């Protein structure tokens, strides 16, 4: 898949992320989650850190530190993306970038990331997440799949890396 198509997918993910967060901020009370199913709620959570709230204790400088970290990682991913020839990894990198940009927009606008997808079993809750987080996880999973499984298949078929 070429970069233009991948960029369209990434843009669609970024737009879906920002629209879903806007809708949550317009209609969800942070003190009253909405039960959608017995195992899934919509619950507004402000994540001041990164995954699972790690690094949330950085104080007032946290959003800027995390934005700088995201920009550095984004630059690395762009270099990788420029060099990447495998279609699955290309899509995956665009998804990770879209997710990173979506969460960075939140940090710059609000000082925290808007999370709202709350899955749980009984009283045990997975940390709330959002569309951007989902894109990052799917992208990382695709990179692993492409690196570990698909590259082995290509090698066995004599196609090398491309």
C-alpha positions as a LaTeX table, in Angstrom:
\begin{tabular}{lrrr}
\hline
Residue & $x$ (\AA) & $y$ (\AA) & $z$ (\AA) \\
\hline
Unk1 & 0.00 & 0.00 & 0.00 \\
Unk2 & 1.43 & 3.38 & $-0.95$ \\
Unk3 & 1.98 & 6.28 & 1.45 \\
Unk4 & $-0.95$ & 8.31 & 0.09 \\
Unk5 & $-3.48$ & 5.56 & 0.89 \\
Unk6 & $-1.91$ & 4.98 & 4.28 \\
Unk7 & $-2.04$ & 8.70 & 5.02 \\
Unk8 & $-5.77$ & 8.75 & 4.19 \\
Unk9 & $-6.33$ & 5.89 & 6.66 \\
Unk10 & $-4.28$ & 7.72 & 9.29 \\
Unk11 & $-6.22$ & 10.93 & 8.71 \\
Unk12 & $-9.52$ & 9.04 & 9.06 \\
Unk13 & $-8.31$ & 7.57 & 12.36 \\
Unk14 & $-7.21$ & 11.00 & 13.60 \\
Unk15 & $-10.56$ & 12.57 & 12.66 \\
Unk16 & $-12.49$ & 9.69 & 14.31 \\
Unk17 & $-10.36$ & 10.11 & 17.43 \\
Unk18 & $-10.94$ & 13.85 & 17.69 \\
Unk19 & $-14.67$ & 13.65 & 16.91 \\
Unk20 & $-15.21$ & 10.85 & 19.45 \\
Unk21 & $-13.39$ & 12.88 & 22.12 \\
Unk22 & $-15.38$ & 15.99 & 21.28 \\
Unk23 & $-18.63$ & 14.02 & 21.60 \\
Unk24 & $-17.54$ & 12.58 & 24.94 \\
Unk25 & $-16.63$ & 16.03 & 26.25 \\
Unk26 & $-19.99$ & 17.42 & 25.11 \\
Unk27 & $-22.18$ & 14.73 & 26.60 \\
Unk28 & $-20.47$ & 12.67 & 29.28 \\
Unk29 & $-20.45$ & 13.58 & 32.95 \\
Unk30 & $-17.08$ & 12.57 & 34.47 \\
Unk31 & $-18.86$ & 11.50 & 37.66 \\
Unk32 & $-21.51$ & 9.35 & 35.99 \\
Unk33 & $-20.25$ & 6.69 & 33.57 \\
Unk34 & $-22.76$ & 5.32 & 31.06 \\
Unk35 & $-23.21$ & 1.55 & 31.17 \\
Unk36 & $-23.37$ & 0.30 & 27.58 \\
Unk37 & $-23.12$ & $-3.43$ & 28.33 \\
Unk38 & $-22.42$ & $-5.41$ & 31.51 \\
Unk39 & $-18.70$ & $-5.28$ & 30.62 \\
Unk40 & $-18.34$ & $-1.90$ & 28.87 \\
Unk41 & $-18.91$ & 1.68 & 30.02 \\
Unk42 & $-18.35$ & 5.10 & 28.55 \\
Unk43 & $-16.47$ & 6.92 & 31.30 \\
Unk44 & $-14.67$ & 10.25 & 30.94 \\
Unk45 & $-11.14$ & 9.94 & 32.32 \\
Unk46 & $-8.40$ & 12.56 & 32.10 \\
Unk47 & $-5.08$ & 10.74 & 31.63 \\
Unk48 & $-2.23$ & 13.05 & 32.59 \\
Unk49 & 0.43 & 10.41 & 31.88 \\
Unk50 & 1.02 & 7.85 & 29.16 \\
Unk51 & $-0.18$ & 4.25 & 28.96 \\
Unk52 & $-1.96$ & 3.18 & 32.13 \\
Unk53 & $-1.30$ & 6.62 & 33.63 \\
Unk54 & 2.47 & 6.11 & 33.87 \\
Unk55 & 4.45 & 9.35 & 34.24 \\
Unk56 & 1.33 & 11.17 & 35.46 \\
Unk57 & 3.30 & 12.67 & 38.34 \\
Unk58 & 5.30 & 15.08 & 36.16 \\
Unk59 & 3.27 & 18.05 & 37.39 \\
Unk60 & 2.63 & 21.19 & 35.34 \\
Unk61 & 5.49 & 20.38 & 32.97 \\
Unk62 & 4.07 & 16.92 & 32.20 \\
Unk63 & 2.14 & 17.83 & 29.05 \\
Unk64 & 5.21 & 19.57 & 27.59 \\
Unk65 & 7.59 & 16.76 & 28.50 \\
Unk66 & 5.23 & 14.16 & 27.05 \\
Unk67 & 4.66 & 16.28 & 23.93 \\
Unk68 & 8.43 & 16.56 & 23.40 \\
Unk69 & 8.75 & 12.81 & 23.90 \\
Unk70 & 5.94 & 12.18 & 21.39 \\
Unk71 & 7.59 & 14.54 & 18.88 \\
Unk72 & 10.90 & 12.70 & 19.22 \\
Unk73 & 9.26 & 9.32 & 18.77 \\
Unk74 & 7.25 & 10.74 & 15.86 \\
Unk75 & 10.45 & 11.91 & 14.14 \\
Unk76 & 11.96 & 8.44 & 14.56 \\
Unk77 & 8.76 & 6.85 & 13.15 \\
Unk78 & 8.80 & 9.22 & 10.16 \\
Unk79 & 12.37 & 8.21 & 9.33 \\
Unk80 & 11.39 & 4.56 & 9.68 \\
Unk81 & 8.30 & 5.15 & 7.57 \\
Unk82 & 10.32 & 6.83 & 4.81 \\
Unk83 & 12.56 & 3.77 & 4.61 \\
Unk84 & 9.85 & 1.12 & 5.05 \\
Unk85 & 8.98 & $-0.95$ & 1.97 \\
Unk86 & 6.66 & $-3.56$ & 3.47 \\
Unk87 & 2.98 & $-2.63$ & 3.04 \\
Unk88 & 1.77 & $-3.99$ & 6.39 \\
Unk89 & 4.47 & $-2.17$ & 8.33 \\
Unk90 & 3.73 & 1.01 & 6.37 \\
Unk91 & 0.06 & 0.94 & 7.40 \\
Unk92 & 1.07 & 0.08 & 10.95 \\
Unk93 & 3.47 & 3.03 & 11.25 \\
Unk94 & 0.84 & 5.42 & 9.91 \\
Unk95 & $-1.63$ & 4.10 & 12.54 \\
Unk96 & 0.89 & 4.62 & 15.35 \\
Unk97 & 1.59 & 8.15 & 14.10 \\
Unk98 & $-2.13$ & 8.98 & 13.86 \\
Unk99 & $-2.67$ & 7.79 & 17.42 \\
Unk100 & 0.33 & 9.71 & 18.72 \\
Unk101 & $-0.84$ & 12.89 & 17.02 \\
Unk102 & $-4.38$ & 12.45 & 18.39 \\
Unk103 & $-3.16$ & 12.14 & 21.96 \\
Unk104 & $-0.64$ & 14.97 & 21.52 \\
Unk105 & $-3.45$ & 17.28 & 20.37 \\
Unk106 & $-5.24$ & 16.51 & 23.66 \\
Unk107 & $-2.14$ & 17.22 & 25.74 \\
Unk108 & $-1.62$ & 20.56 & 24.01 \\
Unk109 & $-5.31$ & 21.54 & 24.29 \\
Unk110 & $-6.18$ & 20.19 & 27.75 \\
Unk111 & $-2.95$ & 19.20 & 29.49 \\
Unk112 & $-4.21$ & 15.59 & 29.54 \\
Unk113 & $-5.54$ & 12.92 & 27.19 \\
Unk114 & $-9.28$ & 12.27 & 26.97 \\
Unk115 & $-9.95$ & 8.57 & 27.60 \\
Unk116 & $-13.44$ & 7.10 & 27.68 \\
Unk117 & $-13.60$ & 3.44 & 26.64 \\
Unk118 & $-13.89$ & 1.48 & 29.90 \\
Unk119 & $-13.94$ & $-2.33$ & 29.72 \\
Unk120 & $-14.35$ & $-4.32$ & 32.91 \\
Unk121 & $-15.14$ & $-7.68$ & 34.41 \\
Unk122 & $-16.94$ & $-7.34$ & 37.68 \\
Unk123 & $-15.06$ & $-4.73$ & 39.67 \\
Unk124 & $-11.82$ & $-5.12$ & 37.68 \\
Unk125 & $-11.41$ & $-2.36$ & 35.12 \\
Unk126 & $-8.92$ & $-2.23$ & 32.27 \\
Unk127 & $-7.49$ & 1.31 & 32.14 \\
Unk128 & $-9.74$ & 3.57 & 30.06 \\
Unk129 & $-8.51$ & 4.31 & 26.56 \\
Unk130 & $-9.57$ & 6.04 & 23.32 \\
Unk131 & $-9.49$ & 5.69 & 19.52 \\
Unk132 & $-5.91$ & 7.02 & 19.31 \\
Unk133 & $-4.73$ & 4.44 & 21.85 \\
Unk134 & $-6.48$ & 1.73 & 19.83 \\
Unk135 & $-4.69$ & 2.83 & 16.66 \\
Unk136 & $-1.33$ & 2.73 & 18.46 \\
Unk137 & $-1.96$ & $-0.78$ & 19.79 \\
Unk138 & $-3.23$ & $-2.07$ & 16.43 \\
Unk139 & $-0.26$ & $-0.48$ & 14.65 \\
Unk140 & 2.22 & $-1.97$ & 17.12 \\
Unk141 & 0.54 & $-5.36$ & 16.77 \\
Unk142 & 0.77 & $-5.17$ & 12.98 \\
Unk143 & 4.47 & $-4.28$ & 13.20 \\
Unk144 & 5.05 & $-7.34$ & 15.38 \\
Unk145 & 2.97 & $-9.52$ & 13.07 \\
Unk146 & 4.84 & $-8.28$ & 10.02 \\
Unk147 & 8.25 & $-8.60$ & 11.66 \\
Unk148 & 7.77 & $-11.98$ & 13.31 \\
Unk149 & 5.25 & $-13.88$ & 11.20 \\
Unk150 & 4.96 & $-12.36$ & 7.75 \\
Unk151 & 8.71 & $-11.85$ & 7.31 \\
Unk152 & 9.25 & $-15.54$ & 8.14 \\
Unk153 & 6.65 & $-16.50$ & 5.53 \\
Unk154 & 8.26 & $-14.20$ & 2.94 \\
Unk155 & 11.68 & $-15.67$ & 3.72 \\
Unk156 & 10.41 & $-19.24$ & 3.35 \\
Unk157 & 8.82 & $-18.34$ & 0.03 \\
Unk158 & 12.10 & $-16.84$ & $-1.14$ \\
Unk159 & 10.78 & $-13.29$ & $-1.41$ \\
Unk160 & 13.17 & $-11.68$ & 1.04 \\
Unk161 & 11.93 & $-8.59$ & 2.86 \\
Unk162 & 10.02 & $-6.79$ & 0.12 \\
\hline
\end{tabular}
